[in-house]
Amino acid sequence: MTHLDEAALRLTVNARLTTAFLAALGAITAIPQSASAQTAFTLPAPPFELPMLPSPSGNWTVMVGIGGEYTPDFVGSKNGKFLPIPIFTIRRAGSIDQFRGPRDSASVALLDVGNFRAGPAFKFVSSRKSDKYAELTGLGDVKAAYELGGFVEYYPVDWLRLRSELRQGVGGHTGTVADISADVIVPLIQRLTISAGPRFTWKSTKATAPYFGVDAAQALASGLPMYDAKGGAHSVGFGSQISYRINPQWEVHAYVEYEKLLGDAADSPLVKLRGSSNQTTIGLGASYSFDFRIR
């Protein structure tokens, strides 16, 4: 594919995503608005409470939704594909308006005090099948990974969110991943908000090697040189999102995230010879919020 063909493909993708976003916005605008989220159900009080954590009793707000992304085929790929993306977060009802960045993992804010939140976080990393992409021929499969950990986020002022996640992989990789991001949140007009900010990711060797290393057998089968990938600074990037809150329940959004691979990930022969260290994701989605109560 020539550079002109790639540019034309990106323009077509952007146009289709923009059209889909506007169509979703127009369709959801027809939904009747209400003053606040209604309590959907009530759960019994838990049989015990964890020490040093606030009681879970009270009202909670759940955000659920679905989105779609045009994202690299695999990390380090120069080609892209469309993927569905789930949206899920839980926070204390009545706390500051919830902002969710497109890179945020699914999370539960067990600790929600003023401008500070913290709790468990979960991320699913899909498997990488070598027979699906010619660039991966001979490198073998990498199983799906489940990254379990936690997050903290803080609003030093109401228009700036700082967030950090630390997760441990199980399955396809058994390494540690740390994500750090900052987002400036600016209301453009009533209910329409734009946000943007930097991103940084660090990964341990066990989280890097399965995707970027090439052992002797893989080198023989793939034609790539052997490569011992180590962990460290994995990527830096920048993201921007525009969101529109239809009412207290419904919100639609569109976003662009750019990531530049660093270190051993960028130097991997898979990336240098068959892929790209420049990774761009374009997406849109819609989410619905509702309340539930714990006695």
TIBA-398255 format. One record per residue (C-alpha): residue in three letters; x, y, z. Coordinates in nm, 3 decimals. Example, Ala and Ser with C-alpha at 12.3 -4.5 7.8 and 13.67 -1.06 7.14 Angstrom:
REC  type       c1       c2       c3
REC   ala    1.230   -0.450    0.780
REC   ser    1.367   -0.106    0.714
***
This chain:
REC  type       c1       c2       c3
REC   met    0.000    0.000    0.000
REC   thr    0.141    0.341   -0.099
REC   his    0.150    0.647    0.128
REC   leu   -0.132    0.801   -0.079
REC   asp   -0.343    0.487   -0.029
REC   glu   -0.278    0.495    0.348
REC   ala   -0.375    0.864    0.364
REC   ala   -0.693    0.797    0.170
REC   leu   -0.780    0.507    0.405
REC   arg   -0.732    0.729    0.713
REC   leu   -0.953    1.001    0.565
REC   thr   -1.224    0.745    0.485
REC   val   -1.208    0.600    0.839
REC   asn   -1.225    0.945    0.996
REC   ala   -1.524    1.040    0.777
REC   arg   -1.711    0.719    0.863
REC   leu   -1.647    0.757    1.236
REC   thr   -1.757    1.121    1.231
REC   thr   -2.077    1.032    1.043
REC   ala   -2.152    0.748    1.286
REC   phe   -2.088    0.973    1.588
REC   leu   -2.324    1.244    1.457
REC   ala   -2.588    0.985    1.377
REC   ala   -2.565    0.841    1.729
REC   leu   -2.582    1.191    1.873
REC   gly   -2.893    1.272    1.674
REC   ala   -3.063    0.945    1.763
REC   ile   -2.992    0.965    2.135
REC   thr   -3.096    1.333    2.155
REC   ala   -3.452    1.214    2.101
REC   ile   -3.446    1.030    2.436
REC   pro   -3.647    1.216    2.702
REC   gln   -3.428    1.391    2.957
REC   ser   -3.467    1.352    3.333
REC   ala   -3.332    1.554    3.620
REC   ser   -3.119    1.279    3.773
REC   ala   -3.036    0.911    3.753
REC   gln   -3.302    0.689    3.914
REC   thr   -3.220    0.413    4.163
REC   ala   -3.254    0.096    3.957
REC   phe   -3.238   -0.160    4.242
REC   thr   -3.131   -0.214    4.601
REC   leu   -2.882   -0.475    4.723
REC   pro   -2.863   -0.616    5.077
REC   ala   -2.586   -0.499    5.307
REC   pro   -2.265   -0.705    5.275
REC   pro   -2.205   -0.969    5.548
REC   phe   -1.879   -0.796    5.645
REC   glu   -1.682   -0.481    5.572
REC   leu   -1.315   -0.449    5.481
REC   pro   -1.098   -0.270    5.738
REC   met   -0.963    0.077    5.652
REC   leu   -1.220    0.118    5.372
REC   pro   -1.544    0.320    5.384
REC   ser   -1.867    0.125    5.425
REC   pro   -2.016    0.023    5.086
REC   ser   -2.365    0.114    5.210
REC   gly   -2.534    0.396    5.023
REC   asn   -2.602    0.497    4.665
REC   trp   -2.366    0.410    4.377
REC   thr   -2.358    0.517    4.012
REC   val   -2.276    0.265    3.739
REC   met   -2.165    0.366    3.389
REC   val   -2.201    0.098    3.121
REC   gly   -2.167    0.132    2.748
REC   ile   -2.018    0.015    2.422
REC   gly   -1.781    0.172    2.176
REC   gly   -1.597    0.091    1.857
REC   glu   -1.233    0.155    1.771
REC   tyr   -1.021    0.161    1.460
REC   thr   -0.696    0.044    1.621
REC   pro   -0.371   -0.130    1.517
REC   asp   -0.410   -0.501    1.435
REC   phe   -0.169   -0.571    1.721
REC   val    0.067   -0.352    1.923
REC   gly    0.341   -0.251    1.679
REC   ser    0.137   -0.312    1.363
REC   lys    0.120   -0.059    1.079
REC   asn   -0.228   -0.177    0.977
REC   gly   -0.559   -0.138    1.158
REC   lys   -0.891   -0.305    1.234
REC   phe   -1.228   -0.227    1.396
REC   leu   -1.297   -0.362    1.747
REC   pro   -1.590   -0.332    1.991
REC   ile   -1.491   -0.180    2.327
REC   pro   -1.690   -0.225    2.653
REC   ile   -1.731    0.063    2.902
REC   phe   -1.775   -0.002    3.275
REC   thr   -1.712    0.205    3.589
REC   ile   -1.868    0.235    3.936
REC   arg   -1.844    0.537    4.168
REC   arg   -2.025    0.685    4.466
REC   ala   -2.344    0.862    4.364
REC   gly   -2.334    1.235    4.421
REC   ser   -1.956    1.268    4.388
REC   ile   -1.802    1.503    4.134
REC   asp   -1.915    1.452    3.774
REC   gln   -1.753    1.143    3.635
REC   phe   -1.494    1.178    3.360
REC   arg   -1.378    0.868    3.179
REC   gly   -1.080    0.865    2.946
REC   pro   -1.069    0.617    2.656
REC   arg   -0.758    0.449    2.802
REC   asp   -0.915    0.391    3.144
REC   ser   -0.952    0.031    3.254
REC   ala   -1.279   -0.096    3.399
REC   ser   -1.272    0.020    3.760
REC   val   -1.462    0.052    4.088
REC   ala   -1.399    0.360    4.304
REC   leu   -1.421    0.199    4.648
REC   leu   -1.252    0.504    4.799
REC   asp   -1.421    0.825    4.681
REC   val   -1.339    1.126    4.899
REC   gly   -1.366    1.478    4.763
REC   asn   -1.142    1.508    4.458
REC   phe   -0.968    1.172    4.517
REC   arg   -1.071    0.826    4.400
REC   ala   -0.908    0.485    4.423
REC   gly   -1.004    0.121    4.381
REC   pro   -0.957   -0.198    4.179
REC   ala   -0.905   -0.191    3.802
REC   phe   -0.928   -0.460    3.537
REC   lys   -0.821   -0.476    3.173
REC   phe   -0.860   -0.751    2.915
REC   val   -0.588   -0.793    2.650
REC   ser   -0.705   -1.004    2.357
REC   ser   -0.500   -1.293    2.224
REC   arg   -0.260   -1.248    1.934
REC   lys   -0.298   -1.517    1.667
REC   ser    0.000   -1.562    1.436
REC   asp   -0.210   -1.710    1.156
REC   lys   -0.430   -1.397    1.130
REC   tyr   -0.158   -1.158    1.013
REC   ala    0.127   -1.221    0.770
REC   glu    0.364   -1.011    0.982
REC   leu    0.331   -1.262    1.269
REC   thr    0.404   -1.575    1.066
REC   gly    0.636   -1.801    1.264
REC   leu    0.614   -1.604    1.590
REC   gly    0.353   -1.826    1.757
REC   asp    0.038   -1.728    1.941
REC   val    0.011   -1.519    2.256
REC   lys   -0.286   -1.610    2.476
REC   ala   -0.535   -1.356    2.607
REC   ala   -0.420   -1.177    2.921
REC   tyr   -0.617   -1.049    3.220
REC   glu   -0.459   -0.751    3.393
REC   leu   -0.571   -0.707    3.754
REC   gly   -0.470   -0.417    3.974
REC   gly   -0.582   -0.080    4.096
REC   phe   -0.610    0.287    4.010
REC   val   -0.584    0.625    4.179
REC   glu   -0.705    0.954    4.036
REC   tyr   -0.698    1.307    4.168
REC   tyr   -0.844    1.642    4.061
REC   pro   -0.609    1.919    4.186
REC   val   -0.857    2.158    4.021
REC   asp   -1.195    2.076    3.870
REC   trp   -1.063    2.097    3.510
REC   leu   -0.760    1.867    3.552
REC   arg   -0.765    1.493    3.618
REC   leu   -0.450    1.296    3.706
REC   arg   -0.481    0.916    3.691
REC   ser   -0.246    0.624    3.745
REC   glu   -0.306    0.250    3.711
REC   leu   -0.090   -0.044    3.818
REC   arg   -0.190   -0.388    3.690
REC   gln   -0.051   -0.741    3.703
REC   gly   -0.097   -0.971    3.406
REC   val   -0.231   -1.327    3.418
REC   gly   -0.241   -1.555    3.113
REC   gly   -0.083   -1.425    2.792
REC   his    0.172   -1.230    2.992
REC   thr    0.263   -1.234    3.361
REC   gly    0.427   -0.895    3.386
REC   thr    0.346   -0.559    3.543
REC   val    0.197   -0.262    3.358
REC   ala    0.179    0.100    3.479
REC   asp   -0.026    0.366    3.299
REC   ile   -0.007    0.738    3.383
REC   ser   -0.225    1.004    3.223
REC   ala   -0.337    1.364    3.267
REC   asp   -0.642    1.525    3.109
REC   val   -0.739    1.891    3.086
REC   ile   -1.121    1.899    3.077
REC   val   -1.279    2.205    2.912
REC   pro   -1.657    2.261    2.872
REC   leu   -1.714    2.418    2.529
REC   ile   -2.086    2.480    2.563
REC   gln   -2.350    2.336    2.795
REC   arg   -2.307    1.954    2.811
REC   leu   -2.034    1.953    2.540
REC   thr   -1.683    1.889    2.674
REC   ile   -1.341    1.846    2.516
REC   ser   -1.045    1.693    2.697
REC   ala   -0.683    1.627    2.608
REC   gly   -0.355    1.536    2.771
REC   pro   -0.035    1.329    2.776
REC   arg    0.003    0.953    2.840
REC   phe    0.291    0.732    2.955
REC   thr    0.315    0.353    2.990
REC   trp    0.581    0.141    3.161
REC   lys    0.595   -0.239    3.126
REC   ser    0.813   -0.503    3.289
REC   thr    1.009   -0.760    3.090
REC   lys    0.744   -1.029    3.139
REC   ala    0.482   -0.793    2.993
REC   thr    0.705   -0.697    2.697
REC   ala    0.887   -1.014    2.587
REC   pro    0.582   -1.221    2.474
REC   tyr    0.485   -0.954    2.221
REC   phe    0.820   -0.816    2.103
REC   gly    1.083   -1.086    2.170
REC   val    1.201   -1.333    1.905
REC   asp    1.360   -1.659    2.027
REC   ala    1.573   -1.898    1.821
REC   ala    1.282   -2.114    1.701
REC   gln    1.074   -1.809    1.610
REC   ala    1.367   -1.653    1.425
REC   leu    1.407   -1.967    1.216
REC   ala    1.034   -1.987    1.141
REC   ser    0.972   -1.617    1.080
REC   gly    1.290   -1.497    0.912
REC   leu    1.333   -1.225    1.175
REC   pro    1.657   -1.191    1.374
REC   met    1.663   -1.313    1.734
REC   tyr    1.574   -1.043    1.983
REC   asp    1.569   -1.042    2.364
REC   ala    1.309   -0.780    2.456
REC   lys    1.340   -0.623    2.801
REC   gly    1.098   -0.409    2.996
REC   gly    1.111   -0.037    3.073
REC   ala    0.949    0.275    2.932
REC   his    0.702    0.133    2.681
REC   ser    0.536    0.435    2.520
REC   val    0.448    0.801    2.540
REC   gly    0.149    0.958    2.375
REC   phe   -0.129    1.210    2.364
REC   gly   -0.504    1.176    2.354
REC   ser   -0.808    1.393    2.296
REC   gln   -1.179    1.330    2.346
REC   ile   -1.501    1.519    2.277
REC   ser   -1.813    1.416    2.468
REC   tyr   -2.175    1.526    2.477
REC   arg   -2.400    1.457    2.777
REC   ile   -2.754    1.412    2.648
REC   asn   -2.896    1.398    3.002
REC   pro   -2.777    1.263    3.340
REC   gln   -2.802    0.909    3.203
REC   trp   -2.676    0.921    2.843
REC   glu   -2.344    1.040    2.703
REC   val   -2.178    0.999    2.362
REC   his   -1.813    1.059    2.283
REC   ala   -1.545    1.038    2.014
REC   tyr   -1.170    1.029    2.064
REC   val   -0.824    0.997    1.912
REC   glu   -0.528    0.842    2.096
REC   tyr   -0.170    0.849    1.964
REC   glu    0.105    0.631    2.111
REC   lys    0.478    0.627    2.028
REC   leu    0.649    0.301    2.122
REC   leu    0.980    0.336    2.308
REC   gly    1.274    0.123    2.418
REC   asp    1.286   -0.247    2.339
REC   ala    0.930   -0.245    2.202
REC   ala    1.023    0.015    1.938
REC   asp    1.353   -0.161    1.862
REC   ser    1.195   -0.504    1.813
REC   pro    1.251   -0.642    1.459
REC   leu    0.876   -0.710    1.443
REC   val    0.817   -0.335    1.471
REC   lys    1.121   -0.209    1.279
REC   leu    1.097   -0.448    0.986
REC   arg    0.726   -0.528    0.962
REC   gly    0.537   -0.269    1.165
REC   ser    0.549    0.083    1.301
REC   ser    0.629    0.248    1.634
REC   asn    0.352    0.504    1.566
REC   gln    0.020    0.373    1.696
REC   thr   -0.307    0.563    1.645
REC   thr   -0.653    0.468    1.769
REC   ile   -0.977    0.642    1.665
REC   gly   -1.299    0.559    1.844
REC   leu   -1.653    0.652    1.941
REC   gly   -1.898    0.522    2.196
REC   ala   -2.210    0.574    2.405
REC   ser   -2.265    0.511    2.775
REC   tyr   -2.561    0.493    3.012
REC   ser   -2.547    0.569    3.386
REC   phe   -2.785    0.448    3.656
REC   asp   -2.789    0.431    4.035
REC   phe   -2.824    0.138    4.271
REC   arg   -2.828    0.125    4.648
REC   ile   -2.659   -0.097    4.906
REC   arg   -2.842   -0.111    5.237
***
